[in-house]
């Protein structure tokens, strides 16, 4: 007997998965806009380094932590 497995469509965030902030930590989904990352403090950090500088020594913020940056790692959901 064959079974059918349904999968959610993949959703990709435009931001590196290592970009973090208080707002990201308390969110239930992927950040898709700058407003999903930044709160009134505008404070964010790289989870790889634990600082406001990424592994490439560039600043961490939603504008810069995107595809094309050497240390970028894609963030996605929907595999299950």
Backbone atoms as SQL, in Angstrom:
CREATE TABLE atoms (id INTEGER PRIMARY KEY, chain TEXT, resi INTEGER, resn TEXT, atom TEXT, x REAL, y REAL, z REAL);
INSERT INTO atoms VALUES
  (1, 'A', 1, 'UNK', 'N', 0.838, -1.163, 0.000),
  (2, 'A', 1, 'UNK', 'CA', 0.000, 0.000, 0.000),
  (3, 'A', 1, 'UNK', 'C', 0.896, 1.243, 0.000),
  (4, 'A', 2, 'UNK', 'N', 0.706, 2.101, -0.956),
  (5, 'A', 2, 'UNK', 'CA', 1.512, 3.309, -1.086),
  (6, 'A', 2, 'UNK', 'C', 0.978, 4.408, -0.174),
  (7, 'A', 3, 'UNK', 'N', 1.888, 5.155, 0.392),
  (8, 'A', 3, 'UNK', 'CA', 1.500, 6.298, 1.207),
  (9, 'A', 3, 'UNK', 'C', 2.019, 7.571, 0.561),
  (10, 'A', 4, 'UNK', 'N', 1.310, 8.629, 0.762),
  (11, 'A', 4, 'UNK', 'CA', 1.705, 9.920, 0.220),
  (12, 'A', 4, 'UNK', 'C', 2.167, 10.814, 1.358),
  (13, 'A', 5, 'UNK', 'N', 3.336, 11.367, 1.212),
  (14, 'A', 5, 'UNK', 'CA', 3.872, 12.291, 2.207),
  (15, 'A', 5, 'UNK', 'C', 3.729, 13.701, 1.669),
  (16, 'A', 6, 'UNK', 'N', 3.085, 14.543, 2.430),
  (17, 'A', 6, 'UNK', 'CA', 2.972, 15.936, 2.000),
  (18, 'A', 6, 'UNK', 'C', 4.096, 16.729, 2.642),
  (19, 'A', 7, 'UNK', 'N', 4.628, 17.638, 1.891),
  (20, 'A', 7, 'UNK', 'CA', 5.692, 18.501, 2.373),
  (21, 'A', 7, 'UNK', 'C', 5.267, 19.943, 2.209),
  (22, 'A', 8, 'UNK', 'N', 5.656, 20.742, 3.173),
  (23, 'A', 8, 'UNK', 'CA', 5.436, 22.171, 3.050),
  (24, 'A', 8, 'UNK', 'C', 6.399, 22.700, 1.996),
  (25, 'A', 9, 'UNK', 'N', 5.990, 23.710, 1.254),
  (26, 'A', 9, 'UNK', 'CA', 6.944, 24.295, 0.294),
  (27, 'A', 9, 'UNK', 'C', 8.106, 24.943, 1.042),
  (28, 'A', 10, 'UNK', 'N', 9.279, 24.881, 0.456),
  (29, 'A', 10, 'UNK', 'CA', 10.448, 25.508, 1.071),
  (30, 'A', 10, 'UNK', 'C', 10.303, 27.019, 1.053),
  (31, 'A', 11, 'UNK', 'N', 10.662, 27.626, 2.155),
  (32, 'A', 11, 'UNK', 'CA', 10.702, 29.085, 2.267),
  (33, 'A', 11, 'UNK', 'C', 12.130, 29.466, 2.614),
  (34, 'A', 12, 'UNK', 'N', 12.670, 30.404, 1.894),
  (35, 'A', 12, 'UNK', 'CA', 14.035, 30.858, 2.138),
  (36, 'A', 12, 'UNK', 'C', 14.017, 32.282, 2.665),
  (37, 'A', 13, 'UNK', 'N', 14.774, 32.515, 3.716),
  (38, 'A', 13, 'UNK', 'CA', 14.948, 33.858, 4.246),
  (39, 'A', 13, 'UNK', 'C', 16.037, 34.547, 3.433),
  (40, 'A', 14, 'UNK', 'N', 15.919, 35.843, 3.214),
  (41, 'A', 14, 'UNK', 'CA', 16.993, 36.542, 2.498),
  (42, 'A', 14, 'UNK', 'C', 18.237, 36.745, 3.366),
  (43, 'A', 15, 'UNK', 'N', 18.119, 36.440, 4.665),
  (44, 'A', 15, 'UNK', 'CA', 19.213, 36.691, 5.607),
  (45, 'A', 15, 'UNK', 'C', 19.994, 35.420, 5.918),
  (46, 'A', 16, 'UNK', 'N', 21.237, 35.610, 6.320),
  (47, 'A', 16, 'UNK', 'CA', 22.063, 34.503, 6.781),
  (48, 'A', 16, 'UNK', 'C', 21.406, 33.865, 8.011),
  (49, 'A', 17, 'UNK', 'N', 21.486, 32.555, 8.115),
  (50, 'A', 17, 'UNK', 'CA', 20.866, 31.884, 9.266),
  (51, 'A', 17, 'UNK', 'C', 21.606, 32.183, 10.567),
  (52, 'A', 18, 'UNK', 'N', 22.814, 32.721, 10.489),
  (53, 'A', 18, 'UNK', 'CA', 23.586, 33.056, 11.685),
  (54, 'A', 18, 'UNK', 'C', 23.293, 34.460, 12.208),
  (55, 'A', 19, 'UNK', 'N', 22.522, 35.262, 11.461),
  (56, 'A', 19, 'UNK', 'CA', 22.121, 36.587, 11.917),
  (57, 'A', 19, 'UNK', 'C', 21.122, 36.426, 13.052),
  (58, 'A', 20, 'UNK', 'N', 21.376, 37.064, 14.170),
  (59, 'A', 20, 'UNK', 'CA', 20.495, 36.908, 15.321),
  (60, 'A', 20, 'UNK', 'C', 20.239, 38.238, 16.008),
  (61, 'A', 21, 'UNK', 'N', 19.136, 38.280, 16.734),
  (62, 'A', 21, 'UNK', 'CA', 18.754, 39.439, 17.533),
  (63, 'A', 21, 'UNK', 'C', 17.726, 38.956, 18.546),
  (64, 'A', 22, 'UNK', 'N', 17.378, 39.813, 19.502),
  (65, 'A', 22, 'UNK', 'CA', 16.333, 39.431, 20.456),
  (66, 'A', 22, 'UNK', 'C', 15.035, 39.110, 19.724),
  (67, 'A', 23, 'UNK', 'N', 14.744, 39.903, 18.714),
  (68, 'A', 23, 'UNK', 'CA', 13.504, 39.707, 17.963),
  (69, 'A', 23, 'UNK', 'C', 13.522, 38.375, 17.212),
  (70, 'A', 24, 'UNK', 'N', 14.653, 38.007, 16.638),
  (71, 'A', 24, 'UNK', 'CA', 14.766, 36.725, 15.942),
  (72, 'A', 24, 'UNK', 'C', 14.602, 35.570, 16.931),
  (73, 'A', 25, 'UNK', 'N', 15.204, 35.711, 18.101),
  (74, 'A', 25, 'UNK', 'CA', 15.135, 34.643, 19.099),
  (75, 'A', 25, 'UNK', 'C', 13.726, 34.410, 19.624),
  (76, 'A', 26, 'UNK', 'N', 12.889, 35.441, 19.615),
  (77, 'A', 26, 'UNK', 'CA', 11.528, 35.294, 20.134),
  (78, 'A', 26, 'UNK', 'C', 10.500, 35.077, 19.028),
  (79, 'A', 27, 'UNK', 'N', 10.934, 35.053, 17.793),
  (80, 'A', 27, 'UNK', 'CA', 10.036, 34.867, 16.655),
  (81, 'A', 27, 'UNK', 'C', 9.701, 33.394, 16.455),
  (82, 'A', 28, 'UNK', 'N', 8.564, 33.143, 15.831),
  (83, 'A', 28, 'UNK', 'CA', 8.162, 31.765, 15.548),
  (84, 'A', 28, 'UNK', 'C', 8.437, 31.356, 14.117),
  (85, 'A', 29, 'UNK', 'N', 8.943, 32.254, 13.308),
  (86, 'A', 29, 'UNK', 'CA', 9.218, 31.937, 11.907),
  (87, 'A', 29, 'UNK', 'C', 10.512, 32.560, 11.435),
  (88, 'A', 30, 'UNK', 'N', 10.801, 32.333, 10.180),
  (89, 'A', 30, 'UNK', 'CA', 12.002, 32.914, 9.579),
  (90, 'A', 30, 'UNK', 'C', 11.860, 34.424, 9.419),
  (91, 'A', 31, 'UNK', 'N', 12.930, 35.166, 9.620),
  (92, 'A', 31, 'UNK', 'CA', 12.870, 36.594, 9.327),
  (93, 'A', 31, 'UNK', 'C', 12.860, 36.792, 7.807),
  (94, 'A', 32, 'UNK', 'N', 11.910, 37.561, 7.333),
  (95, 'A', 32, 'UNK', 'CA', 11.799, 37.809, 5.898),
  (96, 'A', 32, 'UNK', 'C', 12.047, 39.277, 5.535),
  (97, 'A', 33, 'UNK', 'N', 11.948, 40.169, 6.521),
  (98, 'A', 33, 'UNK', 'CA', 12.186, 41.597, 6.297),
  (99, 'A', 33, 'UNK', 'C', 13.094, 42.126, 7.406),
  (100, 'A', 34, 'UNK', 'N', 13.665, 43.301, 7.191),
  (101, 'A', 34, 'UNK', 'CA', 14.495, 43.931, 8.218),
  (102, 'A', 34, 'UNK', 'C', 13.726, 44.084, 9.524),
  (103, 'A', 35, 'UNK', 'N', 12.441, 44.406, 9.435),
  (104, 'A', 35, 'UNK', 'CA', 11.611, 44.594, 10.626),
  (105, 'A', 35, 'UNK', 'C', 11.456, 43.298, 11.424),
  (106, 'A', 36, 'UNK', 'N', 11.629, 42.152, 10.791),
  (107, 'A', 36, 'UNK', 'CA', 11.569, 40.869, 11.494),
  (108, 'A', 36, 'UNK', 'C', 12.837, 40.615, 12.307),
  (109, 'A', 37, 'UNK', 'N', 13.894, 41.370, 12.026),
  (110, 'A', 37, 'UNK', 'CA', 15.183, 41.198, 12.709),
  (111, 'A', 37, 'UNK', 'C', 15.397, 42.278, 13.770),
  (112, 'A', 38, 'UNK', 'N', 15.160, 43.513, 13.395),
  (113, 'A', 38, 'UNK', 'CA', 15.525, 44.635, 14.256),
  (114, 'A', 38, 'UNK', 'C', 14.373, 45.104, 15.132),
  (115, 'A', 39, 'UNK', 'N', 14.689, 45.360, 16.399),
  (116, 'A', 39, 'UNK', 'CA', 13.736, 46.002, 17.302),
  (117, 'A', 39, 'UNK', 'C', 14.209, 47.441, 17.512),
  (118, 'A', 40, 'UNK', 'N', 13.683, 48.121, 18.496),
  (119, 'A', 40, 'UNK', 'CA', 14.036, 49.522, 18.731),
  (120, 'A', 40, 'UNK', 'C', 15.525, 49.731, 19.011),
  (121, 'A', 41, 'UNK', 'N', 16.197, 48.702, 19.527),
  (122, 'A', 41, 'UNK', 'CA', 17.624, 48.842, 19.832),
  (123, 'A', 41, 'UNK', 'C', 18.514, 48.728, 18.595),
  (124, 'A', 42, 'UNK', 'N', 17.998, 48.151, 17.520),
  (125, 'A', 42, 'UNK', 'CA', 18.778, 47.892, 16.298),
  (126, 'A', 42, 'UNK', 'C', 20.023, 47.048, 16.568),
  (127, 'A', 43, 'UNK', 'N', 19.993, 46.228, 17.608),
  (128, 'A', 43, 'UNK', 'CA', 21.139, 45.405, 17.996),
  (129, 'A', 43, 'UNK', 'C', 20.988, 44.001, 17.417),
  (130, 'A', 44, 'UNK', 'N', 21.988, 43.550, 16.698),
  (131, 'A', 44, 'UNK', 'CA', 22.001, 42.170, 16.219),
  (132, 'A', 44, 'UNK', 'C', 23.438, 41.669, 16.248),
  (133, 'A', 45, 'UNK', 'N', 23.596, 40.363, 16.123),
  (134, 'A', 45, 'UNK', 'CA', 24.917, 39.760, 16.207),
  (135, 'A', 45, 'UNK', 'C', 24.971, 38.494, 15.358),
  (136, 'A', 46, 'UNK', 'N', 26.157, 38.018, 15.160),
  (137, 'A', 46, 'UNK', 'CA', 26.394, 36.778, 14.421),
  (138, 'A', 46, 'UNK', 'C', 26.466, 35.632, 15.423),
  (139, 'A', 47, 'UNK', 'N', 25.702, 34.580, 15.194),
  (140, 'A', 47, 'UNK', 'CA', 25.746, 33.433, 16.113),
  (141, 'A', 47, 'UNK', 'C', 27.051, 32.656, 15.985),
  (142, 'A', 48, 'UNK', 'N', 27.729, 32.776, 14.870),
  (143, 'A', 48, 'UNK', 'CA', 29.012, 32.088, 14.698),
  (144, 'A', 48, 'UNK', 'C', 30.090, 32.720, 15.573),
  (145, 'A', 49, 'UNK', 'N', 30.156, 34.045, 15.560),
  (146, 'A', 49, 'UNK', 'CA', 31.201, 34.745, 16.313),
  (147, 'A', 49, 'UNK', 'C', 30.731, 35.215, 17.683),
  (148, 'A', 50, 'UNK', 'N', 29.429, 35.417, 17.838),
  (149, 'A', 50, 'UNK', 'CA', 28.894, 35.951, 19.089),
  (150, 'A', 50, 'UNK', 'C', 29.104, 37.454, 19.229),
  (151, 'A', 51, 'UNK', 'N', 29.438, 38.107, 18.127),
  (152, 'A', 51, 'UNK', 'CA', 29.744, 39.538, 18.151),
  (153, 'A', 51, 'UNK', 'C', 29.030, 40.260, 17.023),
  (154, 'A', 52, 'UNK', 'N', 29.250, 41.580, 16.973),
  (155, 'A', 52, 'UNK', 'CA', 28.685, 42.390, 15.901),
  (156, 'A', 52, 'UNK', 'C', 29.535, 42.353, 14.634),
  (157, 'A', 53, 'UNK', 'N', 30.577, 41.552, 14.649),
  (158, 'A', 53, 'UNK', 'CA', 31.380, 41.318, 13.452),
  (159, 'A', 53, 'UNK', 'C', 31.243, 39.856, 13.063),
  (160, 'A', 54, 'UNK', 'N', 31.056, 39.623, 11.775),
  (161, 'A', 54, 'UNK', 'CA', 30.946, 38.253, 11.289),
  (162, 'A', 54, 'UNK', 'C', 32.303, 37.606, 11.124),
  (163, 'A', 55, 'UNK', 'N', 32.342, 36.354, 10.668),
  (164, 'A', 55, 'UNK', 'CA', 33.607, 35.646, 10.460),
  (165, 'A', 55, 'UNK', 'C', 34.527, 36.343, 9.461),
  (166, 'A', 56, 'UNK', 'N', 33.926, 37.131, 8.570),
  (167, 'A', 56, 'UNK', 'CA', 34.723, 37.871, 7.587),
  (168, 'A', 56, 'UNK', 'C', 35.147, 39.249, 8.101),
  (169, 'A', 57, 'UNK', 'N', 34.860, 39.513, 9.379),
  (170, 'A', 57, 'UNK', 'CA', 35.185, 40.769, 10.059),
  (171, 'A', 57, 'UNK', 'C', 34.368, 41.960, 9.578),
  (172, 'A', 58, 'UNK', 'N', 33.289, 41.670, 8.828),
  (173, 'A', 58, 'UNK', 'CA', 32.366, 42.722, 8.407),
  (174, 'A', 58, 'UNK', 'C', 31.271, 42.886, 9.446),
  (175, 'A', 59, 'UNK', 'N', 30.628, 44.058, 9.446),
  (176, 'A', 59, 'UNK', 'CA', 29.555, 44.307, 10.400),
  (177, 'A', 59, 'UNK', 'C', 28.351, 43.412, 10.137),
  (178, 'A', 60, 'UNK', 'N', 27.651, 43.091, 11.213),
  (179, 'A', 60, 'UNK', 'CA', 26.468, 42.237, 11.158),
  (180, 'A', 60, 'UNK', 'C', 25.234, 43.127, 11.204),
  (181, 'A', 61, 'UNK', 'N', 24.424, 43.058, 10.170),
  (182, 'A', 61, 'UNK', 'CA', 23.138, 43.741, 10.133),
  (183, 'A', 61, 'UNK', 'C', 22.317, 43.152, 8.981),
  (184, 'A', 62, 'UNK', 'N', 21.006, 43.371, 8.991),
  (185, 'A', 62, 'UNK', 'CA', 20.169, 42.761, 7.950),
  (186, 'A', 62, 'UNK', 'C', 20.540, 43.197, 6.532),
  (187, 'A', 63, 'UNK', 'N', 21.065, 44.394, 6.389),
  (188, 'A', 63, 'UNK', 'CA', 21.422, 44.871, 5.058),
  (189, 'A', 63, 'UNK', 'C', 22.614, 44.108, 4.474),
  (190, 'A', 64, 'UNK', 'N', 23.558, 43.730, 5.330),
  (191, 'A', 64, 'UNK', 'CA', 24.789, 43.095, 4.854),
  (192, 'A', 64, 'UNK', 'C', 24.802, 41.571, 4.956),
  (193, 'A', 65, 'UNK', 'N', 24.016, 41.000, 5.839),
  (194, 'A', 65, 'UNK', 'CA', 24.043, 39.545, 6.065),
  (195, 'A', 65, 'UNK', 'C', 23.092, 38.839, 5.105),
  (196, 'A', 66, 'UNK', 'N', 23.457, 38.869, 3.833),
  (197, 'A', 66, 'UNK', 'CA', 22.636, 38.319, 2.752),
  (198, 'A', 66, 'UNK', 'C', 23.510, 37.522, 1.783),
  (199, 'A', 67, 'UNK', 'N', 22.834, 36.858, 0.878),
  (200, 'A', 67, 'UNK', 'CA', 23.526, 36.081, -0.141),
  (201, 'A', 67, 'UNK', 'C', 24.569, 36.949, -0.845),
  (202, 'A', 68, 'UNK', 'N', 25.712, 36.383, -1.093),
  (203, 'A', 68, 'UNK', 'CA', 26.796, 37.106, -1.734),
  (204, 'A', 68, 'UNK', 'C', 27.941, 37.399, -0.771),
  (205, 'A', 69, 'UNK', 'N', 27.631, 37.429, 0.504),
  (206, 'A', 69, 'UNK', 'CA', 28.677, 37.632, 1.506),
  (207, 'A', 69, 'UNK', 'C', 29.402, 36.305, 1.696),
  (208, 'A', 70, 'UNK', 'N', 30.707, 36.344, 1.857),
  (209, 'A', 70, 'UNK', 'CA', 31.520, 35.128, 1.921),
  (210, 'A', 70, 'UNK', 'C', 31.090, 34.164, 3.018),
  (211, 'A', 71, 'UNK', 'N', 30.605, 34.666, 4.146),
  (212, 'A', 71, 'UNK', 'CA', 30.249, 33.806, 5.264),
  (213, 'A', 71, 'UNK', 'C', 28.753, 33.457, 5.311),
  (214, 'A', 72, 'UNK', 'N', 27.985, 33.865, 4.302),
  (215, 'A', 72, 'UNK', 'CA', 26.536, 33.636, 4.262),
  (216, 'A', 72, 'UNK', 'C', 26.189, 32.156, 4.274),
  (217, 'A', 73, 'UNK', 'N', 25.203, 31.805, 5.104),
  (218, 'A', 73, 'UNK', 'CA', 24.645, 30.457, 5.142),
  (219, 'A', 73, 'UNK', 'C', 23.134, 30.612, 5.017),
  (220, 'A', 74, 'UNK', 'N', 22.540, 29.925, 4.063),
  (221, 'A', 74, 'UNK', 'CA', 21.119, 30.058, 3.793),
  (222, 'A', 74, 'UNK', 'C', 20.262, 29.575, 4.965),
  (223, 'A', 75, 'UNK', 'N', 19.168, 30.276, 5.193),
  (224, 'A', 75, 'UNK', 'CA', 18.191, 29.884, 6.215),
  (225, 'A', 75, 'UNK', 'C', 16.909, 29.508, 5.490),
  (226, 'A', 76, 'UNK', 'N', 16.391, 28.319, 5.789),
  (227, 'A', 76, 'UNK', 'CA', 15.167, 27.863, 5.133),
  (228, 'A', 76, 'UNK', 'C', 14.360, 27.000, 6.080),
  (229, 'A', 77, 'UNK', 'N', 13.085, 26.815, 5.749),
  (230, 'A', 77, 'UNK', 'CA', 12.198, 25.947, 6.510),
  (231, 'A', 77, 'UNK', 'C', 11.251, 25.258, 5.537),
  (232, 'A', 78, 'UNK', 'N', 10.621, 24.206, 6.002),
  (233, 'A', 78, 'UNK', 'CA', 9.616, 23.538, 5.189),
  (234, 'A', 78, 'UNK', 'C', 9.985, 22.145, 4.742),
  (235, 'A', 79, 'UNK', 'N', 11.036, 21.578, 5.293),
  (236, 'A', 79, 'UNK', 'CA', 11.444, 20.241, 4.858),
  (237, 'A', 79, 'UNK', 'C', 10.564, 19.143, 5.415),
  (238, 'A', 80, 'UNK', 'N', 9.756, 19.429, 6.427),
  (239, 'A', 80, 'UNK', 'CA', 8.919, 18.380, 6.988),
  (240, 'A', 80, 'UNK', 'C', 7.466, 18.734, 6.854);
